[in-house]
């Protein structure tokens, strides 16, 4: 029996289960320029412990208390990349369906919009500190 009381472990387990079910040929990926660690501001990037960071990899966008396992990211209008996603939210027993859009704003800013929410702008962090 798994102990899902540790949120980091439960999100990691959910990712493994989600990606194990997807055929590799069906998966696109986000551009390398979008990947890395991003923060609300320079302070969020510098603090060892901050809930203001997001980690972007080829198929996962991880926020402090949620993560988006991207189904098939694709380029869209206005230099955006969009994808449907399986959304894992800390404390929720089951994942839910969602959408996410990302757009580079210059070289060092990333705009992220989840669902119908207003977009948020993040700055590129110099170091790849963990989200948590």
Secondary structure, DSSP 8 states (H G I E B T S, - for coil): ---TTSHHHHHHHHHHHHHHTS-GGG-----GGG-EEEESSHHHHH-SS-SSEEEE-SSEEE-SSEEEEES--EEEGGGEEEEEEEEEETT-SS-EEEEEEEEEETTTEEEEEETTS--EEEEE-SS-----
